[in-house]
């Protein structure tokens, strides 16, 4: 499930929960283009994380095809930690 990115007004930095009429409800600043840029950035980040995750999983499957159960569990834990770290850093 994708995480919902908090979008803030570029002028008053208030959190935009309701974006009616393409203006900030707090200060009246036009926000349509700003919201579109933020959403496009979020989509690119999700795509990059998905591609990296798929490549790591395929590599992991190839590497762990002949290992024991405990080695396989350890390898999957390491790749999961790497993906968590990459995904967490992209949204900061």
DSSP file (Angstrom, degrees, kcal/mol; ACC not computed):
  #  RESIDUE AA STRUCTURE BP1 BP2  ACC     N-H-->O    O-->H-N    N-H-->O    O-->H-N    TCO  KAPPA ALPHA  PHI   PSI    X-CA   Y-CA   Z-CA
    1    1 A X              0   0    0      0, 0.0     2,-0.1     0, 0.0     0, 0.0   0.000 360.0 360.0 360.0 127.2    0.0    0.0    0.0
    2    2 A X        -     0   0    0      1,-0.1     2,-0.3     0, 0.0     0, 0.0  -0.362 360.0-117.6 -68.6 146.1    1.5    3.3   -1.0
    3    3 A X        -     0   0    0     -2,-0.1     2,-0.6     1,-0.1    -1,-0.1  -0.592  25.7-118.4 -80.3 143.7    2.2    5.8    1.7
    4    4 A X        -     0   0    0     -2,-0.3     2,-0.3     1,-0.0    -1,-0.1  -0.748  27.3-137.5 -86.3 120.4    0.3    9.1    1.5
    5    5 A X        -     0   0    0     -2,-0.6     2,-0.5     1,-0.1    37,-0.0  -0.588  14.7-123.1 -79.7 134.3    2.8   12.0    1.2
    6    6 A X        -     0   0    0     -2,-0.3     2,-0.5     9,-0.0    11,-0.1  -0.668  27.4-157.4 -76.7 122.8    2.1   15.1    3.2
    7    7 A X        -     0   0    0     -2,-0.5     9,-3.2     9,-0.4     2,-0.3  -0.896   7.4-163.6-106.3 129.0    1.8   18.0    0.8
    8    8 A X  B     -A   15   0A   0     -2,-0.5     7,-0.2     7,-0.2     2,-0.2  -0.817  28.9-100.0-111.3 151.8    2.4   21.5    2.2
    9    9 A X     >  -     0   0    0      5,-2.4     4,-1.3    -2,-0.3    22,-0.1  -0.469  27.2-136.8 -64.7 134.5    1.5   24.9    0.8
   10   10 A X  T  4 S+     0   0    0     -2,-0.2    -1,-0.1     2,-0.1    21,-0.0   0.727  98.9  37.8 -68.7 -19.0    4.6   26.4   -0.9
   11   11 A X  T  4 S+     0   0    0      3,-0.1    -1,-0.1    18,-0.0    -2,-0.0   0.907 132.9  16.5 -96.3 -56.0    3.8   29.9    0.6
   12   12 A X  T  4 S-     0   0    0      2,-0.1    -2,-0.1    17,-0.0    -1,-0.0   0.521  89.6-133.2-100.7  -5.5    2.4   29.4    4.2
   13   13 A X     <  +     0   0    0     -4,-1.3     2,-0.2     1,-0.2    -3,-0.1   0.704  50.9 151.8  59.9  24.2    3.6   25.7    4.6
   14   14 A X        -     0   0    0      1,-0.1    -5,-2.4    -6,-0.1     2,-0.2  -0.609  55.9-100.1 -79.4 145.4    0.2   24.7    6.0
   15   15 A X  B     -A    8   0A   0     -2,-0.2     2,-1.0    -7,-0.2    -7,-0.2  -0.490  32.3-135.4 -68.8 131.0   -0.7   21.0    5.4
   16   16 A X        +     0   0    0     -9,-3.2    -9,-0.4    -2,-0.2     3,-0.1  -0.768  43.9 149.9 -93.5 101.1   -3.0   20.7    2.4
   17   17 A X  S    S+     0   0    0     -2,-1.0     2,-0.5     1,-0.3    -1,-0.2   0.852  73.0  35.3 -93.6 -47.5   -5.8   18.2    3.4
   18   18 A X        -     0   0    0     -3,-0.2     7,-0.5     2,-0.1    -1,-0.3  -0.944  64.9-174.3-110.2 126.3   -8.5   19.7    1.2
   19   19 A X    >   +     0   0    0     -2,-0.5     3,-0.8    -3,-0.1     2,-0.3  -0.470  18.7 167.1-118.5  59.6   -7.4   21.2   -2.1
   20   20 A X  G >   +     0   0    0      1,-0.2     3,-1.3    -2,-0.2    -2,-0.1  -0.558  66.4   0.2 -79.9 134.7  -10.6   22.7   -3.4
   21   21 A X  G 3  S-     0   0    0     -2,-0.3    -1,-0.2     1,-0.2    11,-0.1   0.548 116.1 -80.1  70.8   7.6  -10.5   25.1   -6.4
   22   22 A X  G <  S+     0   0    0     -3,-0.8     9,-2.7     1,-0.3    10,-0.9   0.710 103.3 107.1  73.4  19.5   -6.7   24.7   -6.8
   23   23 A X  B <  S-B   30   0B   0     -3,-1.3     2,-0.3     7,-0.3    -1,-0.3  -0.936  78.4-100.6-129.2 154.4   -5.9   27.2   -3.9
   24   24 A X     >  -     0   0    0      5,-2.4     4,-1.7    -2,-0.3    -5,-0.1  -0.547  24.2-144.8 -69.3 129.9   -4.7   26.8   -0.4
   25   25 A X  T  4 S+     0   0    0     -7,-0.5    -1,-0.1    -2,-0.3    -6,-0.1   0.704  97.1  49.7 -69.7 -16.4   -7.6   27.0    2.0
   26   26 A X  T  4 S+     0   0    0      3,-0.1    -1,-0.2   -12,-0.1    -2,-0.0   0.918 132.0   4.6 -87.1 -48.6   -5.3   28.8    4.5
   27   27 A X  T  4 S-     0   0    0      2,-0.1    -2,-0.2   -13,-0.1    -1,-0.0   0.544  90.5-118.1-119.2 -10.2   -3.7   31.6    2.4
   28   28 A X     <  +     0   0    0     -4,-1.7     2,-0.2     1,-0.3    -3,-0.1   0.557  57.0 154.3  84.4   8.4   -5.3   31.4   -1.0
   29   29 A X        -     0   0    0     -6,-0.1    -5,-2.4     1,-0.1    -1,-0.3  -0.483  53.3-107.5 -69.0 135.5   -2.1   30.7   -2.9
   30   30 A X  B     +B   23   0B   0     -7,-0.2    -7,-0.3    -2,-0.2     4,-0.1  -0.493  44.9 169.7 -64.0 129.7   -2.6   28.7   -6.2
   31   31 A X     >  +     0   0    0     -9,-2.7     4,-2.8    -2,-0.2     5,-0.3   0.367  41.4 103.4-125.9   2.9   -1.4   25.2   -5.5
   32   32 A X  H  > S+     0   0    0    -10,-0.9     4,-2.0     1,-0.2     5,-0.1   0.928  89.2  40.6 -57.5 -50.5   -2.4   23.1   -8.6
   33   33 A X  H  > S+     0   0    0      2,-0.2     4,-2.4     1,-0.2    -1,-0.2   0.880 114.7  53.3 -66.7 -38.4    1.0   23.0  -10.2
   34   34 A X  H  > S+     0   0    0      2,-0.2     4,-2.2     1,-0.2    -2,-0.2   0.926 110.0  46.8 -62.7 -45.7    2.8   22.4   -6.8
   35   35 A X  H  X S+     0   0    0     -4,-2.8     4,-2.4     1,-0.2    -1,-0.2   0.889 111.5  52.0 -64.6 -39.8    0.5   19.5   -6.0
   36   36 A X  H  X S+     0   0    0     -4,-2.0     4,-2.2    -5,-0.3    -1,-0.2   0.904 110.2  48.6 -64.0 -41.3    1.1   18.0   -9.5
   37   37 A X  H  X S+     0   0    0     -4,-2.4     4,-2.2     2,-0.2    -2,-0.2   0.912 112.0  48.7 -64.7 -42.3    4.9   18.3   -9.1
   38   38 A X  H  X S+     0   0    0     -4,-2.2     4,-2.2     1,-0.2    -2,-0.2   0.912 112.9  47.2 -65.0 -42.8    4.8   16.6   -5.6
   39   39 A X  H  X S+     0   0    0     -4,-2.4     4,-2.1     2,-0.2    -1,-0.2   0.881 110.9  51.5 -67.4 -37.6    2.6   13.8   -6.9
   40   40 A X  H  X S+     0   0    0     -4,-2.2     4,-2.2     2,-0.2    -2,-0.2   0.902 110.4  49.4 -65.0 -40.3    4.8   13.2  -10.0
   41   41 A X  H  X S+     0   0    0     -4,-2.2     4,-2.2     2,-0.2    -2,-0.2   0.916 110.3  50.6 -63.3 -43.3    7.9   13.0   -7.7
   42   42 A X  H  X S+     0   0    0     -4,-2.2     4,-2.2     1,-0.2    -2,-0.2   0.892 109.6  50.7 -61.5 -40.4    6.2   10.5   -5.4
   43   43 A X  H  X S+     0   0    0     -4,-2.1     4,-2.1     2,-0.2    -1,-0.2   0.910 109.6  50.0 -65.4 -42.3    5.3    8.4   -8.4
   44   44 A X  H  X S+     0   0    0     -4,-2.2     4,-2.4     2,-0.2    -2,-0.2   0.903 110.0  51.2 -62.3 -41.2    8.9    8.4   -9.7
   45   45 A X  H  X S+     0   0    0     -4,-2.2     4,-2.5     1,-0.2     5,-0.2   0.925 109.4  49.8 -62.1 -45.1   10.2    7.4   -6.3
   46   46 A X  H  X S+     0   0    0     -4,-2.2     4,-2.0     1,-0.2    -1,-0.2   0.880 111.1  50.1 -62.0 -38.1    7.7    4.5   -6.1
   47   47 A X  H  X S+     0   0    0     -4,-2.1     4,-2.3     2,-0.2    -1,-0.2   0.914 110.8  48.3 -67.0 -42.9    8.7    3.3   -9.5
   48   48 A X  H  X S+     0   0    0     -4,-2.4     4,-2.7     1,-0.2     5,-0.2   0.924 112.1  48.9 -63.7 -44.1   12.4    3.4   -8.7
   49   49 A X  H  X S+     0   0    0     -4,-2.5     4,-2.5     1,-0.2    -1,-0.2   0.894 111.2  50.7 -63.2 -39.0   11.9    1.5   -5.5
   50   50 A X  H  X S+     0   0    0     -4,-2.0     4,-2.2    -5,-0.2    -1,-0.2   0.906 111.7  47.1 -65.4 -41.5    9.8   -1.1   -7.3
   51   51 A X  H  X S+     0   0    0     -4,-2.3     4,-2.4     2,-0.2    -2,-0.2   0.933 114.6  45.9 -66.1 -46.3   12.5   -1.6  -10.0
   52   52 A X  H  X S+     0   0    0     -4,-2.7     4,-2.6     1,-0.2     5,-0.2   0.911 113.0  50.9 -63.3 -42.2   15.3   -1.9   -7.4
   53   53 A X  H  X S+     0   0    0     -4,-2.5     4,-2.3    -5,-0.2    -1,-0.2   0.897 110.7  48.4 -62.4 -41.5   13.3   -4.3   -5.3
   54   54 A X  H  X S+     0   0    0     -4,-2.2     4,-2.5     2,-0.2     5,-0.2   0.922 112.2  48.6 -65.1 -44.1   12.5   -6.5   -8.2
   55   55 A X  H  X S+     0   0    0     -4,-2.4     4,-2.4     1,-0.2    -2,-0.2   0.915 112.5  48.5 -63.1 -42.5   16.2   -6.6   -9.3
   56   56 A X  H  X S+     0   0    0     -4,-2.6     4,-2.5     2,-0.2    -1,-0.2   0.901 111.5  50.1 -64.2 -40.1   17.3   -7.4   -5.7
   57   57 A X  H  X S+     0   0    0     -4,-2.3     4,-2.4     2,-0.2    -2,-0.2   0.919 111.4  47.4 -64.9 -43.5   14.7  -10.2   -5.4
   58   58 A X  H  X S+     0   0    0     -4,-2.5     4,-1.9     2,-0.2    -2,-0.2   0.918 113.8  47.9 -64.4 -42.1   15.7  -11.8   -8.7
   59   59 A X  H  X S+     0   0    0     -4,-2.4     4,-2.4    -5,-0.2    -2,-0.2   0.901 111.2  51.5 -62.5 -40.5   19.4  -11.6   -7.7
   60   60 A X  H  X S+     0   0    0     -4,-2.5     4,-2.6     1,-0.2    -2,-0.2   0.895 107.5  52.1 -64.1 -40.9   18.5  -13.0   -4.4
   61   61 A X  H  < S+     0   0    0     -4,-2.4     4,-0.3     1,-0.2    -1,-0.2   0.896 111.9  46.6 -62.3 -40.0   16.7  -15.9   -5.9
   62   62 A X  H >< S+     0   0    0     -4,-1.9     3,-0.6     1,-0.2    -2,-0.2   0.904 115.7  44.8 -68.7 -40.6   19.6  -16.7   -8.1
   63   63 A X  H >< S+     0   0    0     -4,-2.4     3,-0.5     1,-0.2    -2,-0.2   0.884 117.4  42.7 -72.0 -38.8   22.1  -16.5   -5.3
   64   64 A X  G >< S+     0   0    0     -4,-2.6     3,-1.1     1,-0.2    -1,-0.2   0.255  79.5 105.5 -95.6  13.9   20.1  -18.5   -2.7
   65   65 A X  G <  S+     0   0    0     -3,-0.6    -1,-0.2    -4,-0.3    -2,-0.1   0.790  90.9  32.0 -66.7 -25.0   19.0  -21.3   -5.0
   66   66 A X  G <  S+     0   0    0     -3,-0.5    -1,-0.2    -4,-0.2     2,-0.2   0.137  98.3 102.7-118.6  22.9   21.4  -23.8   -3.5
   67   67 A X  S <  S-     0   0    0     -3,-1.1    -3,-0.0     1,-0.1     2,-0.0  -0.495  72.5 -96.2-101.3 171.7   21.7  -22.7    0.1
   68   68 A X     >  -     0   0    0     -2,-0.2     4,-2.2     1,-0.1     5,-0.2  -0.233  40.8 -99.1 -78.9 173.8   20.2  -24.1    3.3
   69   69 A X  H  > S+     0   0    0      1,-0.2     4,-2.4     2,-0.2     5,-0.2   0.917 121.0  48.4 -61.7 -46.9   17.1  -22.7    4.9
   70   70 A X  H  > S+     0   0    0      1,-0.2     4,-2.3     2,-0.2    -1,-0.2   0.892 111.6  49.7 -65.6 -39.5   18.9  -20.6    7.5
   71   71 A X  H  > S+     0   0    0      2,-0.2     4,-2.3     1,-0.2    -1,-0.2   0.893 111.2  50.5 -64.8 -38.7   21.2  -19.0    4.9
   72   72 A X  H  X S+     0   0    0     -4,-2.2     4,-2.4     2,-0.2    -2,-0.2   0.907 109.7  49.6 -64.1 -42.6   18.2  -18.3    2.7
   73   73 A X  H  X S+     0   0    0     -4,-2.4     4,-2.1     1,-0.2    -2,-0.2   0.913 111.4  49.5 -62.6 -42.8   16.3  -16.6    5.7
   74   74 A X  H  X S+     0   0    0     -4,-2.3     4,-2.1     2,-0.2    -2,-0.2   0.906 110.7  49.9 -63.3 -41.8   19.4  -14.5    6.5
   75   75 A X  H  X S+     0   0    0     -4,-2.3     4,-2.4     1,-0.2     5,-0.2   0.919 111.0  48.4 -64.2 -43.9   19.8  -13.4    2.8
   76   76 A X  H  X S+     0   0    0     -4,-2.4     4,-2.3     1,-0.2    -1,-0.2   0.872 110.2  52.6 -64.5 -36.3   16.1  -12.4    2.6
   77   77 A X  H  X S+     0   0    0     -4,-2.1     4,-2.1     2,-0.2    -1,-0.2   0.902 109.7  48.7 -64.9 -40.8   16.4  -10.5    5.9
   78   78 A X  H  X S+     0   0    0     -4,-2.1     4,-2.1     2,-0.2    -2,-0.2   0.937 112.8  46.2 -66.0 -46.2   19.4   -8.6    4.5
   79   79 A X  H  X S+     0   0    0     -4,-2.4     4,-2.4     1,-0.2    -2,-0.2   0.888 111.7  52.8 -64.7 -38.0   17.7   -7.7    1.3
   80   80 A X  H  X S+     0   0    0     -4,-2.3     4,-2.2     1,-0.2    -1,-0.2   0.896 109.0  49.4 -62.6 -40.0   14.6   -6.6    3.2
   81   81 A X  H  X S+     0   0    0     -4,-2.1     4,-2.3     2,-0.2    -2,-0.2   0.887 110.2  50.7 -66.0 -39.0   16.6   -4.4    5.4
   82   82 A X  H  X S+     0   0    0     -4,-2.1     4,-2.6     2,-0.2    -2,-0.2   0.927 111.5  47.7 -64.2 -44.8   18.3   -2.8    2.3
   83   83 A X  H  X S+     0   0    0     -4,-2.4     4,-2.7     2,-0.2     5,-0.2   0.895 111.3  50.8 -64.2 -39.9   14.9   -2.1    0.7
   84   84 A X  H  X S+     0   0    0     -4,-2.2     4,-2.6     2,-0.2    -1,-0.2   0.931 111.7  48.2 -61.6 -44.6   13.5   -0.6    3.9
   85   85 A X  H  X S+     0   0    0     -4,-2.3     4,-2.0     2,-0.2    -2,-0.2   0.920 113.6  46.4 -63.3 -45.0   16.5    1.6    4.1
   86   86 A X  H  X S+     0   0    0     -4,-2.6     4,-1.4     1,-0.2    -2,-0.2   0.920 115.1  46.0 -64.2 -43.8   16.3    2.8    0.5
   87   87 A X  H  X S+     0   0    0     -4,-2.7     4,-0.8     1,-0.2    -2,-0.2   0.891 112.5  50.3 -67.8 -38.8   12.5    3.4    0.7
   88   88 A X  H >< S+     0   0    0     -4,-2.6     3,-0.5    -5,-0.2     4,-0.3   0.898 109.7  50.6 -66.4 -39.7   12.8    5.2    4.0
   89   89 A X  H >< S+     0   0    0     -4,-2.0     3,-0.8     1,-0.2    -1,-0.2   0.799 103.3  59.6 -69.9 -28.7   15.5    7.5    2.7
   90   90 A X  H 3< S+     0   0    0     -4,-1.4    -1,-0.2     1,-0.2    -2,-0.2   0.761 105.7  47.6 -74.0 -22.8   13.6    8.5   -0.5
   91   91 A X  T <<        0   0    0     -4,-0.8    -1,-0.2    -3,-0.5    -2,-0.2   0.388 360.0 360.0 -98.2   4.0   10.7    9.9    1.4
   92   92 A X    <         0   0    0     -3,-0.8    -1,-0.2    -4,-0.3    -2,-0.1   0.464 360.0 360.0 -85.2 360.0   12.7   12.0    3.9
